[in-house]
Amino acid sequence: SVADEWDAETVTTGGGIINYRADTLVRNSVFHSNMAIKGGAAYNIADERDPAATAPRFVNVAFVANYAADRGGAFANDVWTASSCERCVFDGNACGGKGGGVYLDYSSSPAFTDVRFERNYASDSGGALAVDGSSAPALTRVAIVNNTARDAGGGLYVGTYGVSHGSVPNMPTLTSCTIAGNTALWDGEDNVFIWANDRPHLVNTSIEGEWFRDAYMSAR
C-alpha cells in the first residue's frame, strides 16, 4: 500500500497515519512524500492513564521522502507510546526541527529492530533520530548512516528532558548497531550528540569504527 501527498501546512500530525491509543499493524507498505507539522508520515500517541493501549507495529515498511515542518520527518512518538518498527527503512526524510527520520518525546519507548536510517536531514538536531523527554528507545541491529543535521547529532541526538518528566534523562539502548558517516554541519557532533545527564547504553555497537562492547556514553 502507498500513502502520499498531504500538505504540511494543513495537516498538523501524521500526514499518512495517526495512531491514538491504537495497536495498529502496518505491514509491507510504503509511506512516500507525506507531509505534516509533526510526524510527516506517522504520528503515534498514547494516553498517560493507559500507555499500554498504544503499541502500533510497523513491519517491512519503507518511509521515503516524507517531511515534517517541525519534528519527526517520517515518524513521531508522544506520551508513553511503545511502538515498534521491524525490518523498516527510513530514507531521505526531512524536518524543519529535530529528528529528520524519527522524533521521540514524553517518555516514549519504541523498539527498532533491523532498521536502516539513511540520507535523512534535520534543520535542527538528530539527522536520523532525535530522543527527548525522558524517552528510552531500544535499537537492535540498526544502521544509522549518511544522515545530516544542521546543528547537532547528524546521526543520533539524545537531547532534552525536564521537570515535567521527573527530570529523568533519556536512556536509549543500542545493541549490535552501526553509526557512521553522519554529518553535523555546525560542528555539533557528527554521529552522536548527548545532552546533560543522558546515558545511552551501547552493547556490541560501532560508532565510526570505534567498538563498544558494553558501555555507557556521556556528554562531552
C-alpha positions in Angstrom: 0.0 0.0 0.0 1.1 3.6 -0.6 0.1 6.7 1.4 1.2 10.0 -0.1 0.9 13.7 -0.7 -0.6 15.7 2.1 0.1 19.3 2.9 2.5 20.2 5.8 0.7 23.5 6.3 -2.8 22.0 6.9 -2.0 18.5 8.5 -0.8 19.1 12.0 0.3 15.5 12.8 0.6 12.2 10.9 0.4 13.0 7.2 0.0 9.3 6.4 -1.4 7.8 9.6 -2.3 8.7 13.2 -2.4 6.1 15.9 -4.1 7.4 19.0 -4.3 4.7 21.8 -4.2 2.1 19.0 -2.2 -1.1 18.4 -2.4 -0.9 14.6 -0.4 -3.3 12.4 1.1 -1.8 9.2 2.9 -4.4 7.1 4.6 -4.5 3.7 3.9 -0.8 3.0 5.5 2.4 1.7 4.9 5.9 3.1 6.1 8.3 0.4 6.1 12.1 0.2 3.7 12.7 3.1 3.7 16.0 5.0 2.6 17.3 8.4 3.8 19.7 11.0 4.9 16.8 13.3 5.3 13.2 12.2 5.4 13.6 8.4 4.2 10.1 7.7 3.2 8.6 11.0 2.2 10.0 14.4 1.7 7.8 17.4 0.4 9.0 20.8 -0.8 7.2 23.9 -2.7 8.3 26.9 -0.8 8.6 30.2 -3.6 6.9 32.0 -3.3 3.8 29.8 0.0 3.7 28.0 -0.2 0.0 27.2 -3.1 0.7 24.9 -0.8 2.3 22.3 1.7 -0.1 20.7 1.4 0.2 16.9 3.7 -2.1 14.8 5.3 -1.4 11.5 6.7 -4.5 9.8 8.7 -4.3 6.5 7.7 -0.7 5.9 9.6 2.0 4.0 9.4 5.7 4.9 10.7 7.6 2.0 10.9 11.4 1.3 8.4 12.4 3.9 8.6 15.9 5.5 7.6 17.5 8.8 7.6 21.3 9.2 8.6 20.8 12.8 9.7 17.4 14.2 9.9 13.8 13.1 10.3 13.9 9.3 8.8 10.5 8.9 7.7 9.3 12.3 6.9 10.8 15.8 6.0 9.3 19.1 4.5 11.1 22.1 3.2 10.3 25.6 4.4 6.8 26.6 3.9 5.3 23.2 5.6 1.9 22.8 5.5 1.5 19.0 7.8 -0.9 17.1 9.5 -0.9 13.7 10.8 -4.2 12.4 12.7 -4.5 9.1 12.0 -0.9 8.2 13.8 1.7 6.2 13.9 5.5 6.8 15.4 7.0 3.6 15.5 10.7 2.5 13.1 12.1 5.1 13.5 15.7 6.4 12.2 18.1 9.0 12.4 21.7 9.9 13.3 20.9 13.6 14.5 17.8 15.3 14.5 14.2 14.1 14.9 14.0 10.3 13.7 10.4 10.3 12.2 9.9 13.8 11.4 12.1 16.8 10.6 10.7 20.3 9.2 12.7 23.2 7.2 12.4 26.5 8.6 9.1 27.8 8.2 7.1 24.6 9.9 3.7 24.5 9.7 2.3 21.0 11.7 -0.6 19.6 13.5 -0.5 16.3 14.8 -3.9 15.1 16.7 -4.5 11.8 16.1 -0.9 10.7 18.2 1.4 8.4 18.3 5.2 8.6 20.0 6.8 5.6 20.1 10.2 3.9 17.7 11.8 6.4 18.0 15.5 7.3 17.1 17.7 10.2 17.3 21.5 10.1 17.9 21.4 13.9 19.3 18.2 15.5 19.1 14.5 15.0 19.5 13.9 11.3 18.2 10.3 11.7 16.8 10.1 15.2 16.1 12.6 18.0 15.3 11.5 21.5 13.8 13.9 24.0 11.5 13.9 27.1 12.8 11.0 29.2 12.4 8.5 26.4 14.0 5.1 26.3 14.0 3.6 22.8 15.6 0.1 22.2 17.6 -0.1 18.9 18.7 -3.6 17.8 20.7 -4.2 14.6 20.1 -0.7 13.4 22.2 1.1 10.9 22.4 4.9 11.1 24.5 6.0 8.1 24.9 9.1 6.0 22.4 11.4 7.7 22.8 15.1 8.3 21.7 17.7 10.9 22.4 21.3 10.6 23.1 21.7 14.3 23.9 18.7 16.5 23.9 14.9 16.1 24.0 14.2 12.4 23.0 10.6 13.2 21.6 10.4 16.8 20.6 13.2 19.0 20.0 12.3 22.7 18.6 15.5 24.0 16.5 17.5 26.5 14.2 16.4 29.3 12.8 18.4 32.2 10.7 18.7 35.4 7.5 17.6 33.5 9.2 14.2 33.0 10.5 14.0 36.6 13.9 15.1 35.4 14.6 11.6 34.3 17.3 11.5 31.5 16.8 9.9 28.1 18.1 6.3 28.2 18.3 4.7 24.7 19.8 1.2 24.4 21.7 0.3 21.2 22.5 -3.4 20.6 24.6 -4.6 17.6 24.1 -1.2 15.9 26.3 0.8 13.4 26.5 4.6 13.3 28.8 6.1 10.7 29.3 8.7 8.0 26.8 11.2 9.5 27.4 14.9 9.5 26.5 17.9 11.8 27.1 21.0 9.7 27.6 23.3 12.6 30.2 21.1 14.4 27.7 19.7 16.9 29.0 16.0 17.0 28.6 14.3 13.6 27.4 10.8 14.8 26.0 11.0 18.3 25.2 14.1 20.4 24.4 13.6 24.1 22.9 16.3 26.3 23.4 16.8 30.1 22.9 13.5 32.1 21.6 11.4 29.2 23.3 7.9 29.2 22.9 5.9 26.1 23.8 2.2 26.7 25.9 0.7 23.9 26.2 -3.1 23.5 28.3 -4.6 20.7 27.9 -1.3 18.8 30.2 0.6 16.4 30.4 4.3 16.1 32.5 5.4 13.2 34.7 2.3 13.6 35.0 2.6 17.4 33.7 -0.6 19.0 31.7 -0.6 22.3 31.2 -4.0 23.8 29.2 -2.8 26.8 29.5 0.9 27.7 27.5 4.0 28.7 28.2 7.2 26.8 28.1 10.6 28.4 28.0 14.2 27.3 31.4 15.6 26.2 
